[in-house]
Amino acid sequence: MIKRTLHFGNPAYLSKRNEQLLIELPDTINLGGKDNKRSVPIEDIGIVILDNQQITITQAAIAGLLQNNAAIITCDHTHHPVGLFLPLDGHDVQSERFRYQIEATQPLKKQLWQQTVSAKILNQAALLNRRGIEVDNLVHWAKSVRAGDPDNFEGRAAAYYWRYLFGVKANFFRRRDGEPPNNLLNYGYAILRAMVARGLVGSGLLPTFGIHHHNKYNAYCLADDIMEPYRPYVDELVCEILDDGENFDFLTTEIKTLLLSIATRNVHWDKDTSPLMVGLQRTTSSLAKCYEGKSRKIIYPLMPMPKNKPTRFDELI
């Protein structure tokens, strides 16, 4: 079932009662005649975003959310995510899966990274194709990725992708501290990263130990790996915001609301579609099976391509 994403951008007092998250807003906030107190079943919540410096949340509420495998994101005064709370115990056989993950061989990791990069490049190609850009080179690179991506096809694809995604005249450079719409991408990726980390914990895996990323200062290396093929879904959402003529110099409440919809955005599989948050659980579960030796393939969604282009990951390997 798709879990709810709750964003709190105003002062609020959050507490727990009878397995409900109680939300109390100050009387100074006008809700158009609606009651300033409401509740949401904790079991229905997947992500909570605390985006105001005057939010108070009780220990009971935090514990209740984490016990139900919800992720809690906290933002700084600039409204950018800076912290992530995740459950410590997210699966019945967690210690066994930790062991499989830690003991994963280097050849297995390189094969998993090969699949990840191929899926990412193909999704980038699909998005560019929808925007009228030639993508034969990207499809060729996706097919050519070797174990561990020693030829750096991911980097080649990224250079081409960012050059054309928003149009050549946009003169866009993808940098975390770059000019807008980098701010929209940063926010969307932060939400996506939290969802991936939540999915990994729910599958009994450690978000810290990656298959490719290995920065000792990064606590979410595996989340950063697995989110790569999902990034184009955020990029597509940002493109839609820009195409609609929204002022993207600042992260307005309206833009944040649009970016938060990434959790319910449909992703495509061989025979069906599912909300992205549900799809992430499918991906992380398949990764756990790879670590256990029960499978050799991570299941990633792929954006639809024209009929004359590969539409299934099987056709790329």
ZAMARGU-4260 file (C-alpha; in steps of 0.2 Angstrom, whole numbers, plus 5000, padded with zeros to 4 digits):
<rodrens>
0) 5000/5000/5000 | 5006/5018/4996 | 5011/5027/5012 | 5007/5045/5015 | 5020/5059/5014
5) 5017/5073/5027 | 5025/5090/5025 | 5024/5103/5039 | 5029/5120/5033 | 5021/5130/5048
10) 5023/5129/5066 | 5015/5114/5074 | 5014/5102/5089 | 5015/5084/5084 | 5011/5070/5097
15) 5004/5053/5098 | 4988/5046/5105 | 4980/5029/5101 | 4992/5025/5087 | 4987/5042/5079
20) 4999/5056/5075 | 4990/5071/5082 | 4993/5088/5073 | 4990/5104/5082 | 4992/5120/5073
25) 4993/5137/5082 | 4976/5147/5082 | 4985/5161/5072 | 4985/5150/5057 | 4969/5152/5047
30) 4963/5136/5039 | 4947/5143/5032 | 4936/5138/5046 | 4943/5121/5048 | 4948/5114/5065
35) 4967/5117/5069 | 4968/5100/5077 | 4968/5084/5067 | 4975/5066/5067 | 4982/5054/5055
40) 4984/5035/5058 | 5003/5032/5060 | 5002/5016/5050 | 4997/5026/5035 | 5013/5037/5036
45) 5028/5034/5026 | 5038/5050/5027 | 5036/5065/5038 | 5045/5082/5033 | 5048/5094/5047
50) 5051/5111/5037 | 5049/5124/5050 | 5060/5130/5065 | 5045/5131/5077 | 5039/5113/5075
55) 5038/5102/5091 | 5037/5083/5090 | 5036/5072/5105 | 5047/5057/5109 | 5032/5046/5108
60) 5027/5052/5091 | 5045/5049/5085 | 5046/5032/5092 | 5028/5027/5085 | 5033/5033/5067
65) 5050/5024/5067 | 5042/5008/5074 | 5030/5009/5058 | 5045/5011/5047 | 5042/5029/5043
70) 5056/5041/5039 | 5057/5058/5047 | 5066/5072/5038 | 5071/5088/5046 | 5075/5104/5037
75) 5086/5119/5041 | 5082/5137/5041 | 5084/5138/5022 | 5071/5124/5020 | 5083/5111/5013
80) 5083/5094/5021 | 5098/5091/5033 | 5093/5076/5044 | 5085/5059/5042 | 5078/5047/5055
85) 5076/5029/5051 | 5071/5013/5061 | 5085/5003/5068 | 5075/4987/5066 | 5066/4986/5050
90) 5065/4967/5046 | 5062/4951/5054 | 5079/4943/5048 | 5088/4959/5048 | 5104/4952/5056
95) 5105/4938/5043 | 5103/4951/5029 | 5116/4962/5036 | 5128/4948/5036 | 5125/4944/5018
100) 5126/4962/5013 | 5143/4964/5022 | 5150/4948/5015 | 5145/4952/4997 | 5160/4950/4985
105) 5168/4963/4974 | 5163/4954/4958 | 5144/4954/4964 | 5145/4972/4968 | 5152/4977/4951
110) 5139/4967/4942 | 5125/4976/4953 | 5133/4992/4948 | 5133/4988/4930 | 5114/4985/4931
115) 5111/5001/4940 | 5121/5012/4928 | 5113/5003/4913 | 5095/5006/4920 | 5100/5024/4924
120) 5106/5028/4907 | 5091/5021/4899 | 5079/5031/4909 | 5089/5046/4905 | 5088/5042/4887
125) 5069/5039/4888 | 5067/5056/4896 | 5077/5065/4883 | 5068/5056/4869 | 5052/5063/4876
130) 5059/5080/4875 | 5064/5078/4856 | 5083/5074/4859 | 5092/5061/4849 | 5097/5047/4861
135) 5105/5033/4851 | 5122/5036/4859 | 5114/5034/4877 | 5105/5018/4872 | 5122/5012/4865
140) 5131/5016/4881 | 5118/5008/4891 | 5121/4992/4882 | 5140/4994/4883 | 5142/4996/4902
145) 5153/4983/4909 | 5154/4976/4927 | 5159/4991/4938 | 5158/5003/4924 | 5177/5005/4921
150) 5173/5015/4905 | 5163/5028/4915 | 5148/5027/4904 | 5138/5035/4918 | 5149/5050/4917
155) 5148/5052/4898 | 5129/5050/4899 | 5128/5063/4912 | 5137/5076/4902 | 5126/5073/4887
160) 5110/5072/4897 | 5112/5088/4907 | 5118/5098/4892 | 5101/5095/4883 | 5088/5091/4897
165) 5083/5109/4899 | 5087/5115/4882 | 5104/5120/4875 | 5100/5138/4877 | 5097/5136/4896
170) 5116/5134/4898 | 5113/5123/4913 | 5126/5115/4924 | 5122/5102/4937 | 5130/5107/4953
175) 5123/5105/4971 | 5127/5124/4974 | 5123/5129/4956 | 5110/5141/4950 | 5091/5136/4949
180) 5084/5124/4944 | 5098/5115/4954 | 5088/5120/4970 | 5073/5110/4964 | 5083/5095/4959
185) 5092/5095/4976 | 5076/5095/4985 | 5068/5082/4975 | 5084/5071/4976 | 5084/5073/4995
190) 5066/5067/4996 | 5070/5052/4984 | 5085/5048/4995 | 5075/5047/5011 | 5062/5035/5002
195) 5076/5024/4996 | 5084/5023/5013 | 5067/5019/5020 | 5065/5005/5007 | 5082/4998/5011
200) 5078/4997/5030 | 5062/4989/5026 | 5071/4976/5016 | 5083/4972/5031 | 5098/4981/5023
205) 5110/4994/5029 | 5109/5010/5019 | 5127/5013/5024 | 5137/5000/5014 | 5136/5003/4996
210) 5139/4993/4980 | 5149/5008/4972 | 5148/5023/4983 | 5160/5021/4998 | 5164/5039/5005
215) 5168/5036/5023 | 5159/5052/5028 | 5143/5046/5019 | 5130/5036/5030 | 5119/5032/5015
220) 5131/5025/5002 | 5119/5011/4997 | 5104/5023/4996 | 5114/5034/4984 | 5118/5019/4973
225) 5100/5012/4972 | 5092/5029/4969 | 5102/5032/4953 | 5090/5024/4941 | 5076/5034/4950
230) 5083/5051/4948 | 5076/5054/4930 | 5059/5053/4938 | 5063/5068/4949 | 5071/5076/4933
235) 5055/5073/4924 | 5045/5082/4937 | 5056/5097/4938 | 5055/5098/4919 | 5036/5099/4920
240) 5037/5113/4933 | 5048/5123/4922 | 5038/5119/4907 | 5022/5126/4916 | 5031/5143/4918
245) 5033/5142/4937 | 5045/5154/4945 | 5059/5142/4951 | 5071/5154/4959 | 5064/5150/4976
250) 5057/5134/4983 | 5039/5140/4986 | 5026/5130/4995 | 5018/5126/4979 | 5034/5119/4971
255) 5038/5109/4986 | 5020/5101/4985 | 5024/5097/4967 | 5041/5089/4971 | 5033/5079/4986
260) 5022/5071/4973 | 5037/5060/4967 | 5031/5047/4980 | 5015/5044/4971 | 5022/5046/4953
265) 5019/5030/4942 | 5035/5020/4937 | 5034/5007/4924 | 5039/4988/4924 | 5038/4975/4911
270) 5019/4972/4913 | 5012/4985/4925 | 5015/5001/4934 | 5015/5006/4952 | 5018/5021/4963
275) 5036/5025/4965 | 5037/5022/4984 | 5029/5005/4981 | 5042/5002/4967 | 5056/5006/4978
280) 5051/4992/4990 | 5051/4980/4975 | 5069/4986/4970 | 5076/4984/4988 | 5068/4967/4990
285) 5076/4961/4974 | 5093/4968/4980 | 5092/4958/4996 | 5089/4942/4986 | 5105/4946/4976
290) 5115/4947/4992 | 5107/4931/4998 | 5112/4922/4981 | 5094/4919/4976 | 5095/4931/4961
295) 5107/4940/4950 | 5097/4954/4945 | 5091/4970/4953 | 5073/4975/4948 | 5073/4993/4942
300) 5058/5002/4933 | 5061/5009/4916 | 5053/5023/4907 | 5044/5019/4891 | 5054/5021/4875
305) 5047/5021/4857 | 5044/5005/4849 | 5061/5005/4840 | 5070/5006/4856 | 5073/4993/4870
310) 5059/4994/4883 | 5065/4980/4895 | 5081/4979/4905 | 5083/4961/4899 | 5087/4968/4881
315) 5101/4979/4887 | 5112/4964/4894
</rodrens>
